[in-house]
Amino acid sequence: MNRSSAGAVELRDLIDARELTGLSVLHLVSERSPVRDLALVSDFEDIGAVGPDTVVLLARGAARGGWMISAALRYAWERRACALIVPEQPFTASVIELAKRLEVSLLTTRRDMTRLAIDAAIRIGAARAEAMVRVRAVVDRLADVPGPAQAIALLSDELGGAEVWIESSGARTLASPTPAGIDSASQRAPLVRARLGMGAEGPDADSDLLLARVPAQAVVFGEQLLAGAAPSVRALLLEQRLTATRSSLPAISITALTGSASVTSFEEPEAGKTTAWPQAPLDGSFFAVCLLTSEPDRVGALVHQLWLMAFPEAPLARFDGGWIGFLPAEDPSQRTRALERVRSGFVRAAGVPITGGSSRIHRSPAEARYAVREAWLAARLADPCTATADGPGTDAFVEFESAPLRLLSRLVPLDLAEQLVAALFPRLLADPSAPRLIEAVIGYLSANGSVSTAAARLGLHRNTVQSRLHRAAELDVDLTEPANVLPIHLLFEAVRRSESPSLESDR
């Protein structure tokens, strides 16, 4: 018999088997049709309970006459069975034509159906054992590969050059090279997957996957291969991340000593600790990159994998809510290229709200703490609403030396702004029109004190804006004192960004 090139059980494994003599083919859809199961049924209606890719053997009592076989073919088509084997008898052309139309392979035999079912089950078991031996051999070879990239290449080769990749939080990370001459039909090939078990629990439990796009006849073997390889690939990824974590220890200690271990606070280190700082992670000129997200646990694996692909020699350190990395900058063009890779590979391509910031170029170990502070502050200015794959996201990544002044209000934490406004302007917040009054004040200050410009931007009448400003003044919002203007503007801007229902404007 011909050995299955995919290592899975196929219909030809049964047709060509020496122990299954006496089978006659009336219609064959494809000898490469995958076989998942075998079912001996004594009533053709029982075919409605079988699963896809099942070979159905119809007992003699359930196959008396062309109409019963025609009905069995329809049930087999509904259940996506791959073949129907019936006792040998005279067949009309209409029965064979129906099998062709429904694309269900139809075979007959003179043998006892029960005995044939037993022999077929033995042959399927033997073919599966052959496939599992092949899977085991691949898993053994995975133990000798140096990293996950080589593991992906090995799996692709074993699947005949099929696309194989790792997906984390919905984004493709490590992938095998796209096969040459790939066409739209290849892109429509079935997708098989296996969980790597590295994602968060709950709704995102499948965030880390091993996937492959394989021909239809290789689906069963593809599933077996990925399931068998998943623990080895997971171990290689964990080993890679452990190595990256060890390499990032200097950066981790720098972020801790500078107080950036928490996104919500940033404290200067005690003067006495400065002598204990580690050396900068890089020799020569360097700059820091900070990445922030509201979902660090869900996208952590994705960020680390993307970083390793983009900057394999540069460690990435994790802190509460984000990551810090140091990159070389021997010349401005090197920094420009690196920043574009960060923008395209993380902020715009990750598919999740990741924002970031970068520091200026620094040149001595003692400046590492300043680089961390600058990158962290720049990332705090970034606007997650623009961090999408569709747009340029100019505000989703901010360079410290060119931070837009209009984003400075983002440095005021929302909860702190709400508490300060509640403490400083209690009468304002007690007024039912507080959201509209705050909006008028922000519009007025953003328009450099021009009521007409503010009205035009807000889409209101000038008198309406003027009236609201007067009302805000009555409620202790003093805009006549120059020293109050900037703090009020920053606080109110931060409050407007709040999602608190009490501050929603109903205009």
N, C-alpha and C positions, 0 to 999 in steps of 0.2 A: 504494500500500500504506500501511498504518498504521505510523507510526514508533513504535518501542519507547519508551515513556515512561521506562523505566529505563535506556535506553542500552545494554542487553545484548542478546545474540542470543536471540530467542524463537521458538517454533514458528510463530507467525503471520508472522514475517519470511520463512519459506519458503513457507507456504501462500498468502500474498498476493503473492508475488514474480511479476512479469510473465514473467521468464525461466524460471519453473518451472510453466508451464501444463500442464494435463492431470492434476493431482492431484485425486483424489476422496476425500472424508473419509467413512469408514464410522463411526468413533467418535472424538470429540475430547474428551480430558480437560479441557484448557484451552489456549486459544491463547496464553496467557502463559507456558506451560511453558518454562523456560530450556533452551537448547541449548548444550552444551559441545563436542560432537564429532559426527562423521559417520562411519559405518562401512558399507561395501559388503561383504556376506558371501555366499559361494557355498554354504556349508553352515550350516544353522540352528544347529548345535551351536557354531559359532564365535561366536555371540552371547554365549556364556558368558565371553568374554574382553574384552568392551567395558566401558567405564566408565559411571558414572551420567550421566544427562541426555544420552544419545547418541541420535541419529536413526539407526536401522538400516534399510538398504536391502537387501532380500532378493532375490538374483538368481533368475532364472526357474527354474533347475534345483533350487533349494532351496525352492521354494514350489509344489510340485505337489500340490495336494490340501489339503483342510481340516485333516487331521490334522497335516501338516507346519507349517501356519500356526499351528495351536493350540499345537504344541510351541514354535515360535519366540516366540509371545506369552509362554509361561511362562518361557522363558529371558530375554526382555526384562524381564519383571517381576522376576525374581531379580536382574538386574543394574541395576535401576532406570532402564532406558532410557525416554526420554520418548515415543518414537514408533516404529512399525514401518511401513515402506512396502513393499508387495508388488505383484507384477504383477497386473493386472486379470484377474479370473476369477470364476466363480459362487461366491458365499459362502452358507453356511448360516447360519441365525439363531444357531446355537450358537456359531459362531466370533465373531460380533459380540458376543454376550452374554458370552463369555469375556473379550473385550477390555474390556468395561465393568466386569466383575467385578475384573479385575486392574488396572484404571485405567492402561491403556496405549493411547495414541492409535493408531488403525489407519487407514492411508491406502492407496489403490491408484492405479496409473497404467498407461496404455497405452504409455508411452515406454520406450525402451531404458534399462535400469537404470544401465548404466555412464555413459551420457551425462547422465542425471539426476543421478547422484552428482557428476559434474564441475561441472554447473551449480549444484547445491546448495552445493558447497564454495566456489565463487566467491561466491555470495550470502552465505554465512556469513563469508567473509573481508571482504567489503565492510561487513557489519553490524558486525563487530568493529572495523574501521577507524573507522567512525563513532563507536563507543563510545570508542575511544582518543583521537580528536580531542576529544571532550567531556571526557575525563579530562585531556588536556593543557591545555584551556582553564581547567579548575578549578585545576590546578597553577600556571598563570600568574597567576591571580587570588590565589592564596595568597601570592605574592611581595609583594603590596601590603598584606596585613593586618598590624596592629601587634603581635599576640601570639597565643599558642596558643588562648586562649579564643575569639577571633574566627575562628580557623581551624576550630575545632570547630563553631561556628555556621554557617559557610559550607558545610561538608561535610554537616551535617544538612539544610540547605536544599536542597542538590543531590540529596539522597536523599529528597526529598519530606517533610521534617519528621521523619525517623527519628531514634531515639536514637543519638547518637554520643558516645563518651567515651574518655578516656585512663585506662588501668589501670596501676598501678605496684605491684609486689610483691603482687599480688592485691587491691589496694584501689583503688576508683574515685576519681579525683581530678577533673580538669576534665571537665565533662559538659555536653551541650546540655540545654535545658529539656525536661522530660518532656512529650510531646505531650498536649494536652487530650483528655479522654475516653478515655484509654488503658484497655484492658481486658485480661483474662487471655489472650485470643487474641494480642494484640499482644506480650505478654510471652513468648509461645511462638514468636514469629517467629524465623527462622534468624539466627544470630550469625555475622558475618564479622569478620575481624581481620587486622591487619598488624603486624609487629614494628617497633618504633621503634629498636631496636638500642642502647638506653641502659642496659640491665641488665648485671649481672655475667655473666661467662662460666660455663659448666658447667651444673649442674642448674637454675639460675635464669636461664638465658639469655633466657627469654621474659618476664621480669619487667616490661618496659615495652611495653605494647601499645596500639594504636589499634583501637577496636572500634565496631561499629554493629549494631543489630538492625533487619533489613530484611525486607520481604515476600519470599516464596519466589521470585517472578518477578524480583526485583532482586538476587539473590544474586551472580550473575556480575558485574554492573556494580559492585555494592558492593565485591567483592573487588578489581576493577580500580581503582576509585576510591581505596580505602584504600591499596593498594600504591603507587599513583602519588603520593598525598599524603603518605605516611609520611616521606620525606626532608625535605619542607618543614616538617612539624609538628615533626620532631626538631630541625631547625635553629632553629625558633622557641623551643622549650623550652630548648635550649642557650644561646641568646641571652638568654632570661629569667634563666637561672641564672647566666650570666656577669655580668649586671647586678646580680643579687642578691649575688654574691660581691664585686664592687667596692664595693657599698654596705656590706658587712659588714667591710671592712678595719679600721675603728676597733675593732670588737668583737674581731676576730681578734688585733690587737696587744695589746688589754687582756688577753685570755685568755693570750697568750704571756708577757706580762710578769708576770702573777700566778702563772705556773707551771702553769696548768691546761691546757697544751697536751697533756698526757698524763693519761689517766684514772688511771694507777697512781701518780702522784705529784702533790704540791701544795706547791711551794716559795714562800716569800715572796720578792719581788724585792729586789734589792740597793737600799739606800737611795739611792744615787747615780742610779738609773734613774728615780726617781719624777718628776723634773722633765721627763723625756722622754715621759711618758704622753700619749696623745692625749686630746682632750676626750671627754666622755661622748657616746655615740651619740644621746642624746636631751636636749633642753632641759627643764628643770623636773623634776618628780618622775618617777621611773621605778623599775622593778624588773627583775631578770634572771630568765630561765627557762633551765634546763639540761635537755636531753634526752639520755638514754643508751640504748644498745642493744648487745647482743653481736654484732649483724650490721650494722655501719655501712655496709659496701660494698653489701650487698644492698638495704637499705632507704633508702639516702641520697637517691636521686631521689624516693622517695615522701615522705620527711620534708620535703624542700625544697618540693615541690609543695603539700603540705598547708599548710605555713607561709605560702607566698605567697598561697594562697587565704584563709587566716584573717587574716593580718596583712601585707597587701601593702606597707605603708609602713615596716615594721620589718625590718631586715636580720637574717639568721640566719648565725652564724659557725660553721664546722666546726672541730672539733679531734679528736684521736685518740680515737675511741670515742663521740663525741657532738657536740652542738651547743649554742651559747649564743646567746640572743637577748635584746634589751632592749625592754621595752614601756612605754608611758606609763602613769602612775598619778596623774592629777591629783586623783582622789578615790577613796576605798575601793571604791565601786561599780564604777568603771571597771576596777580591778584584779580584782575578783570576777568580772566578766563575762569578762575575758580569760582568767583561770585556768580557768573552766568550758569555754571554747572549747579550751584546751589539753588538758584532761582528756578531753573528748568527741571531739575531732578527732584526737588522737594516741594517748593512753594506752589509750582504750577502743575506738577505731574503726579503728585502723591494721591490726589483725589480726596484729601481730607484737609480740614482747616489748619494747616501748618503755616506759621509766620516766622520771620527771622530777622536778624540784624547782624551787622558786622562792625568791627572796630576799625580804627585807623591802623596804619602800619606801625609796628613797634620793633625795637631793635636790641633790647637788653632783657635779661631774665627778670630784673626788678620791675619791668613794665608789664609783665604778664597779668598782674592783678588789674592794671588799668585797662588792658585789652578786654578782660572778662567783663569789667563794669561797663565799658562802652558798648560792647556787643549786646549785653543784656538790656541796657537802656534802649538801644536802637530797636531791639526785638519787641520791647514793651510798647514802642510807638507804632509798630506795624499794625495794620488793620486786617483782621482775619476775614472780613467780608469780601475782600478782593483776592483772597487766596484760592483761586479756582483754576482749573485746567483750560478754561475757555478764554479767559482774558489775560492781559499782560500782567495784572496784579502789581502795579507799580508801588502801591502802598503796603503790599503784603511782605515786602522785604525792604528794610531801611538801612542805609549806610550811615554810620554815626556822624561823619563829617558833612553829610548833606541832608540831614534830617529836616523835613519840612516843618516850619514853625506851626502850621495849622494842625499838626498832629500832637503837639505838646500836651494838650488836655488829656490825652490817653494815659499820661503818667500818673494821673490822679486815680487811685483805685475807686471803683464804683461804690463799694460799701462805705469807704471813708467819706466820699463825697456826699452820699445820702445822709450819713450821720452828722457831718458838718453843716449841711443845709438845714437839717432838722434842728440843730442846736443854735445856729446863727439866725435863721429866718423862720421861727416857729409860726408866726402869724401868716407868712406867705403860704406855707404848706397847709395851714388850716383853711385857707380860702378855697372854695370849690373850683375857682378858675386858675389854680396854681399852674397846671401844665401850660395853659395858654399864655399866662403871664411870663413864665420862664422862657417860653419860645420867643416871645416878643423882645425880652431883654437880650437873649442871645442874638437874635436877628439885628437888633439895634447896635450892639457892640461889634458884631461881624461886619456891619456896614460903616464902621468908623464914626458912629454917632449920627448917621444920616437917617432920619425917620422915613423920608421918601424912598431911599434905596432899600431899607429894611422892608417897607410895605410891598415894594415891587417883588422882592425875593420871596416874601411870605405869601404873596397872592392876596393881600388884604388892602383895605382902604387905609390911606394915611391917617385919617382920624381914629380908626380902630387901633392902630399901633400906638398912636399918641395916648389914647385913653388907657390902654393896657400899661404903658410905661408909668403914667400917673398913678394908676392903681398899685403897681409894684412899689413905687416910691412911698405910698401911704403905708405899705406893709413892710417898711424898713429896708428896702433895697435901694441903697444910696449910691447913685451913679455920678454924683457931683464931685466926689472925692477921687482924684486920680489914682491914689494908692489902692483904692478898692476895685478899680475897674478890671484889672487882670485877674486877681483872685476870684472875683465873682464870675467872670467869663469862664475860667477854668472849671470852677465848681459846677456851674450850671450846665456846661457842655458835658461833663462827666455824668451828671444826673440825667440828662436827656438820653444818654446811652444806656441808662439802666433799663432793665426789663420789668421793673416793679410796676404792677397794674395801677398803683395809686398815682403814678407819674405819667401815664399815657395821656396824650393830648387828644381831645375829642373835637377840637376846633369847631 
